[in-house]
Amino acid sequence: MATPDFLFSMRFAGRDQCGPILSDVAANVFQQVGCGPDEVAEVVRDLSGAVMPGADRGEQVDVQFRARGGSCEVIVSVDDREIWRTSRRIPAAPDRH
């Protein structure tokens, strides 16, 4: 079964709102689309590294998760300026015949 296309967006206004919530959401999104633990940990680490400098300065941070066409993409914007983007291939679900 293919992962359905989706868009999930979050907006943060500073570090206190951002840290653990973002890490938990990112880990859950990538686990749900079938990424393995090492890949999930890598995405969470890289995402935190991209988001936290802007959040530390109190800037508005937007994070979007988009799944479509067999990949899951994360886009980070600070004050409406894209600062980071990554994409991971969504593993194919095992055939259940």
C-alpha positions as CSV (number, residue, x, y, z in Angstrom):
1,M,0.0,0.0,0.0
2,A,1.4,3.4,-1.0
3,T,1.7,6.2,1.5
4,P,-1.0,8.8,0.7
5,D,0.1,12.3,-0.3
6,F,-0.1,14.8,2.6
7,L,1.0,18.2,3.8
8,F,1.5,19.0,7.4
9,S,2.7,22.4,8.5
10,M,3.8,23.8,11.9
11,R,4.7,27.4,13.0
12,F,6.9,28.2,16.0
13,A,7.7,31.5,17.6
14,G,10.8,30.7,19.6
15,R,12.8,27.9,21.1
16,D,10.5,27.1,24.0
17,Q,7.7,26.1,21.6
18,C,9.9,24.3,19.2
19,G,12.4,21.8,20.6
20,P,10.9,18.6,21.8
21,I,7.6,19.0,19.9
22,L,9.3,19.3,16.5
23,S,11.6,16.3,17.2
24,D,8.6,14.2,18.2
25,V,6.5,15.2,15.2
26,A,9.4,14.6,12.8
27,A,10.2,11.2,14.2
28,N,6.6,10.2,14.0
29,V,6.1,11.4,10.5
30,F,9.2,9.6,9.2
31,Q,8.4,6.4,11.2
32,Q,4.9,6.4,9.8
33,V,6.1,6.6,6.2
34,G,8.4,3.6,6.9
35,C,11.8,5.0,7.4
36,G,14.2,3.0,9.6
37,P,15.4,4.2,13.0
38,D,18.8,5.4,11.8
39,E,17.3,7.4,9.0
40,V,14.7,8.9,11.4
41,A,17.4,9.9,13.9
42,E,19.4,11.5,11.1
43,V,16.5,13.6,9.9
44,V,15.6,14.7,13.4
45,R,19.2,15.7,14.1
46,D,19.5,17.6,10.9
47,L,16.1,19.3,11.2
48,S,16.9,20.4,14.8
49,G,20.2,21.8,13.5
50,A,18.4,23.8,10.9
51,V,15.6,25.1,13.0
52,M,17.2,25.9,16.4
53,P,19.4,28.9,15.3
54,G,16.3,30.8,14.1
55,A,14.2,29.7,17.1
56,D,17.0,30.9,19.4
57,R,16.7,34.4,17.9
58,G,13.0,34.3,18.5
59,E,12.2,34.4,14.8
60,Q,9.1,32.8,13.3
61,V,10.0,29.3,12.1
62,D,7.7,27.4,9.7
63,V,8.2,23.7,9.1
64,Q,6.4,21.7,6.4
65,F,6.3,18.0,5.9
66,R,5.1,16.9,2.4
67,A,4.7,13.4,1.2
68,R,4.1,12.9,-2.5
69,G,5.4,10.8,-5.3
70,G,7.2,8.3,-3.2
71,S,9.2,10.8,-1.0
72,C,8.8,12.8,2.1
73,E,10.2,16.3,2.1
74,V,10.8,18.7,5.0
75,I,11.0,22.5,4.3
76,V,12.1,25.0,6.9
77,S,11.5,28.7,6.5
78,V,12.4,31.5,8.9
79,D,10.5,34.7,8.5
80,D,9.1,33.5,5.2
81,R,12.6,32.7,3.8
82,E,13.5,29.1,3.1
83,I,16.6,28.1,4.9
84,W,16.7,24.3,4.7
85,R,15.1,21.4,2.8
86,T,15.6,17.7,2.7
87,S,13.8,14.8,1.2
88,R,13.8,11.1,1.9
89,R,12.5,8.3,-0.3
90,I,9.5,6.5,1.2
91,P,10.3,2.8,1.4
92,A,8.0,0.6,-0.6
93,A,5.6,-1.4,1.5
94,P,6.1,-5.1,1.4
95,D,3.9,-7.0,-1.0
96,R,1.2,-8.9,1.0
97,H,-0.1,-11.5,-1.4
